[in-house]
Amino acid sequence: MPVAVISGATKGIGKAISVKLAAEGFDLALYARTMTDLEKLKEELIVKHPSLKILIKATDAGNENEVKSFADAVIEVFDSVDILVNNAGIYYPGNVTDEPEGQLERMIAVNLYSAYHLTRALLPLMKKKAAGHIFNMSSVAALKAYPGGGSYSISKYALQGFSDNLRDELKAYGIKVTAICPGATWSNSWSGSGVKEERIMKAEDIAAVLWTAYSLSLQAVMEQIVLRPQLGDL
């Protein structure tokens, strides 16, 4: 069976992608910070798809050693990686001039370094097969500065640069790289915000677009995908 590796897999976009790829017959390697959330998701997926092999490992995306330990577990269990989804991320609002000290370092660690270290660790498997698709979950915040974006926007701009460089480096290896840049997408974090659920995108929309990009012929790659709510950004 094909194998997908997904970070930040238990909530929002990450969970929607996990559910979609399980339905498409992928074995999965999943990480998130909380083991109970991972166990619950694994149980949900196995009930629907009992033949799947699912690796779960509690991992702090901001901890380089834990991310590398997760990668080691993936390599031990699976012989190949067909899809890698660098989805783990955090968001704190703020402006560069007044946000708390250390906010940039934390968001760079989670939003950029986690993708950097996991990708580097798993690339030998993908290069060996001369195939695969890497999806980096960027944001519209990587495309245009906005009030209150601060370090979050900076970290997503950096992730976009990482994705662009990967795309250029991996062309010759048959490995595709896509940056997905969503606008407001529904997750539990929007509960209590006063924003109506129908005003913003569904996490399943992002999963559907990822699958469409993966399903293209070998000759084609979507380098960047931008999605926004129909009524525009909030």
C-alpha positions as CSV (number, residue, x, y, z in Angstrom):
1,M,0.0,0.0,0.0
2,P,1.1,3.6,-0.5
3,V,2.3,5.5,2.6
4,A,1.5,9.0,3.7
5,V,3.2,10.9,6.5
6,I,1.3,13.7,8.1
7,S,2.3,16.1,10.9
8,G,-0.2,17.9,13.0
9,A,-2.6,15.1,12.1
10,T,-5.3,15.2,14.7
11,K,-7.1,18.5,14.3
12,G,-8.5,20.7,11.5
13,I,-6.8,20.4,8.2
14,G,-4.4,17.6,9.4
15,K,-7.3,15.4,10.5
16,A,-9.2,16.0,7.2
17,I,-6.2,15.0,5.2
18,S,-5.7,11.9,7.4
19,V,-9.3,10.9,6.9
20,K,-9.1,11.5,3.1
21,L,-5.9,9.6,2.5
22,A,-7.0,6.7,4.7
23,A,-10.2,6.5,2.5
24,E,-7.9,6.4,-0.6
25,G,-6.1,3.4,0.8
26,F,-2.9,4.9,2.3
27,D,-1.1,3.5,5.2
28,L,-0.4,6.3,7.6
29,A,2.3,7.7,9.9
30,L,0.9,10.4,12.0
31,Y,2.2,12.8,14.6
32,A,0.7,15.4,16.9
33,R,1.5,16.6,20.4
34,T,-1.1,14.7,22.3
35,M,-1.1,10.9,22.4
36,T,-4.8,10.5,23.4
37,D,-5.8,12.5,20.3
38,L,-3.6,10.3,18.1
39,E,-5.1,7.1,19.7
40,K,-8.6,8.4,19.2
41,L,-8.0,9.2,15.5
42,K,-6.3,5.9,14.9
43,E,-9.3,4.1,16.4
44,E,-11.7,6.1,14.2
45,L,-9.7,5.3,11.1
46,I,-9.2,1.6,11.8
47,V,-12.9,1.1,12.4
48,K,-13.5,2.3,8.8
49,H,-10.4,0.8,7.3
50,P,-9.3,-2.2,9.3
51,S,-6.6,-3.3,6.8
52,L,-4.5,-0.1,7.2
53,K,-1.2,0.1,9.0
54,I,-1.2,3.3,11.1
55,L,1.9,4.5,13.0
56,I,1.3,7.2,15.7
57,K,3.8,9.0,17.8
58,A,3.3,11.9,20.1
59,T,5.7,14.6,18.9
60,D,6.3,18.3,19.7
61,A,6.8,19.9,16.3
62,G,9.0,22.5,17.9
63,N,11.5,20.0,19.2
64,E,14.1,18.9,16.7
65,N,15.0,15.7,18.5
66,E,11.4,14.6,18.7
67,V,10.7,15.3,15.0
68,K,13.8,13.3,14.1
69,S,12.7,10.5,16.4
70,F,9.4,10.4,14.6
71,A,11.2,10.2,11.3
72,D,13.3,7.3,12.6
73,A,10.1,5.5,13.6
74,V,8.7,6.0,10.1
75,I,11.8,4.6,8.5
76,E,11.8,1.6,10.8
77,V,8.1,0.7,10.0
78,F,7.8,1.7,6.3
79,D,10.0,1.1,3.2
80,S,8.8,4.1,1.3
81,V,6.9,7.4,1.6
82,D,4.6,8.4,-1.2
83,I,3.1,11.6,0.4
84,L,4.6,13.8,3.0
85,V,2.3,16.5,4.5
86,N,4.1,19.1,6.5
87,N,1.1,20.4,8.3
88,A,2.1,21.1,11.9
89,G,1.9,24.7,12.8
90,I,0.9,27.2,15.5
91,Y,-0.5,30.7,15.4
92,Y,-0.2,33.6,17.8
93,P,-1.3,37.1,16.7
94,G,0.9,40.0,17.2
95,N,2.9,42.8,15.5
96,V,6.7,42.7,15.1
97,T,7.0,45.9,17.2
98,D,5.1,44.7,20.3
99,E,4.6,40.9,20.3
100,P,6.1,38.9,23.2
101,E,9.8,38.1,23.3
102,G,10.4,34.6,21.9
103,Q,7.3,34.5,19.7
104,L,9.2,34.5,16.5
105,E,11.6,31.7,17.7
106,R,8.7,29.5,18.7
107,M,6.8,29.9,15.5
108,I,9.9,29.4,13.3
109,A,10.6,26.2,15.2
110,V,7.1,24.8,14.7
111,N,6.1,26.3,11.4
112,L,9.4,26.0,9.6
113,Y,12.0,23.8,11.3
114,S,9.6,20.9,11.8
115,A,9.1,20.7,8.1
116,Y,12.8,21.2,7.4
117,H,13.9,18.4,9.7
118,L,11.2,15.9,8.8
119,T,11.6,16.4,5.1
120,R,15.4,16.0,5.2
121,A,15.1,12.8,7.3
122,L,12.6,11.2,4.9
123,L,13.9,12.3,1.5
124,P,16.3,9.4,1.2
125,L,13.3,7.0,1.0
126,M,11.7,9.2,-1.6
127,K,14.9,9.6,-3.6
128,K,15.4,5.9,-3.6
129,K,12.0,5.4,-5.2
130,A,12.5,8.4,-7.4
131,A,8.9,9.4,-6.7
132,G,6.7,11.0,-4.1
133,H,4.9,14.3,-3.3
134,I,5.7,16.7,-0.6
135,F,2.9,19.1,0.5
136,N,3.9,22.1,2.7
137,M,0.9,23.7,4.5
138,S,1.7,27.4,4.0
139,S,-0.9,30.2,4.2
140,V,-2.2,33.3,2.6
141,A,-0.2,34.9,5.3
142,A,2.9,33.9,3.3
143,L,1.7,35.9,0.3
144,K,0.9,39.3,1.8
145,A,1.6,41.0,5.1
146,Y,-1.5,42.0,7.2
147,P,-2.1,43.7,10.5
148,G,-1.4,41.4,13.5
149,G,0.4,38.9,11.3
150,G,3.8,39.5,12.8
151,S,5.9,36.4,13.5
152,Y,3.2,34.1,12.1
153,S,3.4,35.7,8.7
154,I,7.2,35.8,8.8
155,S,7.3,32.0,9.6
156,K,4.9,31.3,6.7
157,Y,7.0,33.4,4.3
158,A,10.0,31.3,5.4
159,L,8.1,28.1,4.8
160,Q,7.2,29.3,1.4
161,G,10.9,29.9,0.6
162,F,11.6,26.4,1.9
163,S,9.0,24.9,-0.4
164,D,10.2,26.9,-3.4
165,N,13.8,25.7,-2.9
166,L,12.7,22.1,-2.4
167,R,10.7,22.3,-5.7
168,D,13.8,23.4,-7.5
169,E,16.1,20.9,-6.0
170,L,13.9,17.8,-6.4
171,K,12.7,18.2,-10.0
172,A,15.4,15.8,-11.2
173,Y,14.4,13.1,-8.7
174,G,10.8,12.7,-9.7
175,I,9.6,14.2,-6.4
176,K,6.8,16.8,-6.6
177,V,6.6,19.7,-4.2
178,T,3.4,21.8,-3.6
179,A,2.8,24.7,-1.2
180,I,-0.8,24.9,-0.2
181,C,-1.8,28.5,1.0
182,P,-5.3,28.4,2.6
183,G,-7.2,31.4,4.0
184,A,-9.5,31.0,6.9
185,T,-10.4,27.3,7.4
186,W,-12.7,25.9,10.0
187,S,-11.3,24.2,13.1
188,N,-12.0,24.1,16.8
189,S,-10.0,27.2,17.2
190,W,-12.8,29.2,15.5
191,S,-15.4,28.0,18.1
192,G,-16.6,30.9,20.2
193,S,-15.0,33.5,17.8
194,G,-18.4,34.7,16.6
195,V,-17.5,33.8,13.0
196,K,-20.1,31.6,11.4
197,E,-18.9,28.2,10.2
198,E,-20.4,28.8,6.8
199,R,-18.3,32.0,6.3
200,I,-15.0,30.1,6.1
201,M,-13.7,27.1,4.3
202,K,-14.1,23.5,5.4
203,A,-10.9,21.5,6.3
204,E,-12.2,18.9,3.9
205,D,-11.8,21.5,1.1
206,I,-8.1,21.5,1.7
207,A,-7.9,17.7,1.7
208,A,-9.8,17.6,-1.5
209,V,-7.5,20.0,-3.2
210,L,-4.4,18.1,-1.9
211,W,-5.8,14.9,-3.4
212,T,-6.5,16.6,-6.7
213,A,-2.9,17.8,-6.9
214,Y,-1.6,14.4,-6.0
215,S,-3.7,12.8,-8.7
216,L,-2.3,14.7,-11.6
217,S,-0.1,12.9,-14.2
218,L,3.6,12.5,-13.6
219,Q,4.3,15.3,-16.1
220,A,2.4,17.9,-14.1
221,V,2.8,19.6,-10.7
222,M,0.8,22.3,-8.9
223,E,3.7,24.3,-7.4
224,Q,1.4,26.6,-5.3
225,I,-2.3,26.4,-4.5
226,V,-4.1,29.4,-3.0
227,L,-7.6,29.0,-1.5
228,R,-9.8,31.6,0.1
229,P,-13.3,31.7,1.4
230,Q,-15.8,32.7,-1.3
231,L,-16.4,36.0,0.4
232,G,-12.7,36.7,0.8
233,D,-10.3,36.9,3.7
234,L,-11.7,37.9,7.1
